Amino acid sequence: MSNEYIALLSDEEANLRELIESEKEMKSEWSGLDQAEFTALERGQSAYDQICDEKRDSSYLDSFWPSFQKAKVHFF
């Protein structure tokens, strides 16, 4: 069990290192942008994040739909 946990932590550490490296690369690319381009890029990222959040929330709610349908049949 502890070996599995250590392997999982190692994988997560590698993933985190990749994310940090990607962030450094993005910051380097963004440093050459003017303020208007940067603001537009931030807005686009924010919109994308909101869409992902809505999709996740929708998927979560959809997971209850089959149970709701079964319960509805029993009540009506």
N, C-alpha and C positions, 0 to 999 in steps of 0.2 A: 504494500500500500504506500509506504513512504517513498519507494523508488518511483512509483507512478506520479506521486505528488511532486517530487523533485523534477521529473521529466516535464511535467506540465508547467512548472515554474520556469524551467529553462526555455521552453517554447514561448511562454509569455514574455520572458526577458528579451528573446530574439525579436519577437513582434514589436515590442516597445522600442528597441534599438532601431528597427526599420522605420517606425513612425517618427522617431526623433530625427533620423537622417532625412526623411522626406520633408519634414517641417523645415529643416535647415535649407534644403534645396529650394523650397517654395519661398522662404524669406529672401533668399538670395535673388531669385527671379523677380520677386515683387519689389525689391529695392530699386530696380531700374524703372519702375512705373511712375508716371506722374500721379498726383493726388486724385484727379478725376477718374483715371483708369483703376486706381486702387479702390476707390469708393465703389465704383461699379462692380468690381470683382468681389468685394465684401458683400454687397447687396445680393449678388448672384449666389454666393455661398450661403448666405443667410436664408434665401428663398429655398435653395436646395435642402438645407438642413430642416426647414419647416416641412417640406414635402416628405422627407424621410420620416420625420416625427409623426406626421399625419398617417402615413402609410403603416408605420409600426402600430400606432394606436388603432387604426382600422383593422389590421390583421388580428390584433389582440381581441377586439370586440367581435370580429367575425368568428373567432374560435368558440365563442359562446352560442353562436347561432343554432347549431344542431341541438344543443341542450334546450335552448329556448323553444325551438320548434316542437320538441318532444313534450315539454311542459305545457305548451299551449294546447296541444291535442288533448291532454288530460283535463284541462280546465274548461274547455268549450265543448 
